[in-house]
Amino acid sequence: MPILISSRVMSSPTVLRLAVAALFGFHARAELQAQVDVPSSAMAANVANTTSLVEEPQQQQQQQQQHQQKQEAQSLVASSPFWCQFVPDAFKSTACGGQGPSSTPPPSSAMPSPAQCQQMSAEQQAKSAACTYSEKEAVQFAALSAAAYCNPEGWTCGEACSAVPGMTSVKRIDNDELDAHAYVGRLGEACVVVFRGTDSASGWGQDLASVMLTELPGCSHQGKSCMVGSGFLQNYQEIAGDIRAQLSVIGCTKTTPLFVTGHSLGAAMATLAMFDLNRLGYSLSKAYTFGQPRVGDSAFASAFHEAMASTPVHRVTRADDPVVYMPGRDPFHHVGTEIYYRGETTEGYRVCDGSGEDATCQDSNGDGDVANLLLKCVIPEECGHLKYLQPTITFPLDGDSCTRKLDSAVIIP
């Protein structure tokens, strides 16, 4: 039976992520196999040059240790599921011999129950993500995030723009070299900053660079420097100044209520923007992110939670979204209050405990079956990363519904 591959499938940026993951996976497997088959040069030299009878017991002990290590490595290769060879080391679950859950205690944040929310004052409720999450409002923020894949200026970009009437003064901020894009605008009495996800080769390169941690200047927790993904930070830093300039152009001051949102890479950049803009004195009112990867380590998570304690930060996840499981826990750690969906909105949602790594939400799936979830994303209509809040909203979060595309974007063929 012939297989028909539509242009929609071939244009999916997820295919590139999968291909690069496979490349890195083969490289990692080759390195592991090399460690199995070839002894280190130091060990080889020690075996060749040892002649002393006094050193013979030490030589035998070293050879035994080497043999044991070889057997363990062979056992790991043989016992791991076949798909592990396609997964980069930073994304590997414990099933592939990767690291398990972090031994670092997560930042704790007790979330009030619905009954407790009702007993709180309006001011207290406004500061709690558990008390303020609204699926209706989340739909609006998801539409704002989807519009970032379009050309939103003039606010006539298709279904995403139509879903949020009243947006005015929309200004784009673009850095094509890094595939870093955002827009600002006004929505009622508030101002909005929206970050776009990835849909170009340079953008996927930045995503992959973010498995490498780098220090976040000016951030520490209990004497420990905050570390964040280097690609995420570089993307945000390149457009941060222009974002603040454009906010000023449309009349948004530090006292104006500010909303922040984004999807995928855009969610990671939104997280760094929240921390940065809060530190600079902006009045962050609320934030929603969708399909957010882990952005930094536990020190960053703790510093973020302390800084944003009075701002509801809703991190919306889906069980079948591979991106929310990446990069792996330890040293990475999620931030914000997770709003966990098993799948479609008809199945309901769970407001999680605010620690970033709630064992009853996304983490109840372990490290996720990332390889299989990525394979599903070869067909965008089956990709959980693009299906947030469906069927309440009918368009994917990838720009496919845009009537006006970003002319600066280089879409992967």
ABEGO torsion letter per residue (X at the ends): XBBBBBAAAAABAAAAAAAAAAAAAAAAAAAAAAAAABBBAAAAAAAAABABAAAAAAAAAAAAAAAAAAAAAAAAAAABBAAAAABBAAABBAAAGBBBBBABBBBBBBBBBAAAAAABBAAAAAABAAAABBAAAAAAAAAAAAAAABBABGGBAEAAAAABBGBBGBBBBBBAAAGBBBBBBBBEABBBBBBBBBABAAAAAAAAAAABBBBBBGBBBGGBBBBBBAAAAAAAAAAAAAAAAAAAAAGBBAABBBBBBEBEAAAAAAAAAAAAAAAAGBBBABBBBBGBBBABBAAAAAAAAAAAAABBBBBBBBAABAAAAOBBBOABBBBEBBBBBABBAAAEBBBBAGAGBBAABAAAAEAEBAAAAAAAAABAAABAAAABGOAABABBBAGAABABBBAABBBBX
